[in-house]
């Protein structure tokens, strides 16, 4: 069984803790870290060579989710990126597509 190594970054604590709990209960994922901002996520990702998945929101303190995705894809070219957003804004989605993001999901 494959074990995907994942980092999750979201500045909303309630959403972060719920999704982290769901991911930890799924045997296909190993959650390496959950960060409340993009800077902390970059720091956490720097210590892992075999990172498979990044789940992030767009707007966060210090480093945005788009900047985070761009930086991590440079060092982890096979990284799968999923953006969660409360913003139904075409410009955000277009920026994500240009970065090679794998999925863009709207929060309810």
C-alpha positions in Angstrom: 0.0 0.0 0.0 1.4 3.4 -1.0 1.9 6.0 1.7 1.8 9.5 0.4 3.7 12.1 2.5 1.8 15.3 2.9 2.0 18.8 4.3 -1.0 20.9 5.0 -1.1 24.7 5.4 -4.1 26.7 6.4 -4.4 29.8 8.6 -7.9 28.8 9.9 -7.3 26.6 12.9 -10.7 24.9 12.9 -10.4 23.9 9.2 -6.8 22.9 9.7 -7.5 20.6 12.6 -10.6 19.0 11.0 -8.8 18.2 7.7 -5.7 17.1 9.5 -7.8 14.7 11.6 -9.4 13.2 8.5 -6.1 12.8 6.7 -4.5 11.2 9.7 -7.3 8.6 9.8 -6.7 7.8 6.1 -4.0 5.1 5.8 -2.9 6.3 2.4 -1.4 9.5 3.8 1.3 10.3 6.3 0.8 13.9 7.5 4.3 15.2 8.0 3.1 18.6 9.2 0.3 21.0 9.5 1.2 24.7 9.5 -0.8 27.9 10.2 1.1 29.9 7.6 3.2 29.5 4.5 6.5 30.3 6.1 6.2 27.5 8.7 5.1 25.1 5.9 8.3 26.0 3.9 10.4 25.4 7.0 8.7 22.0 7.6 9.0 21.0 3.9 12.7 21.8 3.9 13.5 18.8 6.1 11.8 16.3 3.8 13.1 15.0 0.5 10.2 12.7 -0.3 7.3 15.1 -0.1 4.4 13.9 -2.3 1.4 16.2 -1.6 0.8 19.8 -0.5 -2.6 21.0 0.5 -2.8 24.7 1.1 -5.1 27.7 1.1 -4.3 30.8 -1.0 -4.2 33.6 1.5 -2.0 33.1 4.6 0.3 35.2 6.7 3.9 35.7 5.6 3.9 33.4 2.5 0.8 32.9 0.4 -0.3 29.4 -0.7 0.6 30.3 -4.3 4.1 31.3 -3.3 4.4 28.2 -1.2 3.3 26.0 -4.1 5.7 27.7 -6.5 8.7 27.4 -4.2 8.0 23.7 -3.3 7.5 22.7 -6.9 11.0 24.0 -7.7 12.5 21.7 -5.1 10.0 18.8 -5.4 9.1 18.7 -9.1 6.7 15.7 -8.7 4.8 17.4 -5.9 1.0 17.2 -6.2 -0.6 20.5 -5.1 -4.2 21.0 -4.0 -5.4 24.5 -3.4 -8.4 25.1 -1.0 -9.9 28.5 -1.4 -12.9 30.4 -0.1 -12.4 32.8 -3.0 -14.3 32.1 -6.2 -12.0 34.4 -8.2 -10.9 33.5 -11.7 -7.5 35.3 -11.2 -6.6 33.0 -8.3 -7.6 29.9 -10.2 -5.6 31.1 -13.3 -2.5 31.7 -11.2 -2.8 28.2 -9.7 -3.1 26.7 -13.2 0.0 28.5 -14.4 1.9 27.1 -11.4 0.9 23.6 -12.3 -1.5 23.1 -9.4 -3.2 19.7 -9.6 -6.6 20.8 -8.2 -8.4 23.9 -7.0 -11.2 23.3 -4.6 -13.6 25.9 -3.2 -14.4 25.8 0.5 -18.1 25.8 1.3 
